[in-house]
C-alpha cells in the first residue's frame, strides 16, 4: 500500500531525517520504478540545516526538493511560514476534503 501511494502521489515530508531503513527501501524501489519517467520530482521535504550539496544530491538522485533553512539564523518558525505559504498557494483544504489520511506510529512516546 505505502509503495503504491509513494509511487502515485507527490509526497511532502515534514521533518523527516531520511534515516528510516524501511521508508528508504520503499523510496529506492519507487526511484527504480520511475527510472524511465519524465517526472523526476517525486517529493518535497521541509527539513532544516541542509547544505547546497545535499539539496543538489536529493534533487538529482532522489527526486526530492529540499526546502531548507538555517535554524541557527532563522529558528524553527520558518516551518510555520513554509506551511502557511503552501496553504495560500494551493487548495490544500479542498484537496484533503476527500483524502484519507494515513498516520504511522513509529514507537515514539509523546509527553
N, C-alpha and C positions, 0 to 999 in steps of 0.2 A: 504493500500500500504506500509506504513512505517513498519508495523509489519512484513509483509512478507519479506521485504528487510532485516530487522534485523535478522529474523529467517534463511534466506537462505545465508547470506553473513557474512564474518568476518568484523567487524566494527573497524575503527581506530578513536577514539575520540581525538580531539586536543583541549586542554584547557577547556574541558567540566567539570563542577563542580559537576555533578550528583545531582543537586537540582531541576531540572525541573520536576514538577509533571507528566506532560503528557508523557515525554520520560521515566521517571521511571516506569510509569504504563505499557508502552509498553515493557520495559525491563523485568518487573516482569512477564508479560504474556508469553514472549518468554522463560524465565527461566522455567516456569511451563510446557510449551510445550516440552522443551528439557530434562525434568527430567529423562527420560529413555535412553537418547542418550549417546553414547560413547564419543562424542565430548563435552568436558566440557568447553573448552575455546572458547568463542563466540566473544571476542573483546579485543582490546588493547587500552590503553589510555596514551597519553603523558600529564602528569599533574605534576606540581611542588609541593614540600613540603609535600609528604605523608609519613607516618611512616611505619615501617616494619609491624606493626599490621594491619594498613589499607590495605597495599598491600596484606597481607595474607587473610584478610576478603574478599576483592574484588575477589581474585583468587578462594577461596574456596566456596564462597556463591553467587557470581555474575557472575562468569565465565569470569572475566576481568583481564588481566595482566596490572598492572600499571607500566609504565615506568616513573620513577620519579627521581627527583634530588633536592638538597638543593639550592634554588635560592639565599640564602644569601652567600653561599660559592662559587657558580659557575655562578651566574647570569642567564639571560634568553637566552644566546647564545647556551645553551645546546639543546634547542628545534631545532635550526637550524642544529646542529650536528646530532641529532637523525634523522631528516628528510633526511639529506644528506646520512646517513648510510642506511636508508631504501631504498632510491633511488638506492644506489650502490648494495645492496644485493638482490633487486628484479627487476623485469621488469615492474616497475610501469607505465612508459610511454607506453609500449606495451599493458599492461592490460587496461589502461584508454583510449586507442585509440578508442575502440569500446563502452566504457561505457557512460551511461547517468549520468550526474551529477545533483543531486538534491540539491538546495540551500534553506535554510529556513531563513526567516526574522522573528526574534523574537521581533521586535519592537525596536531594539536598534538603536539609532541615530548614524550616522557616522559623524565625523567632516568634 
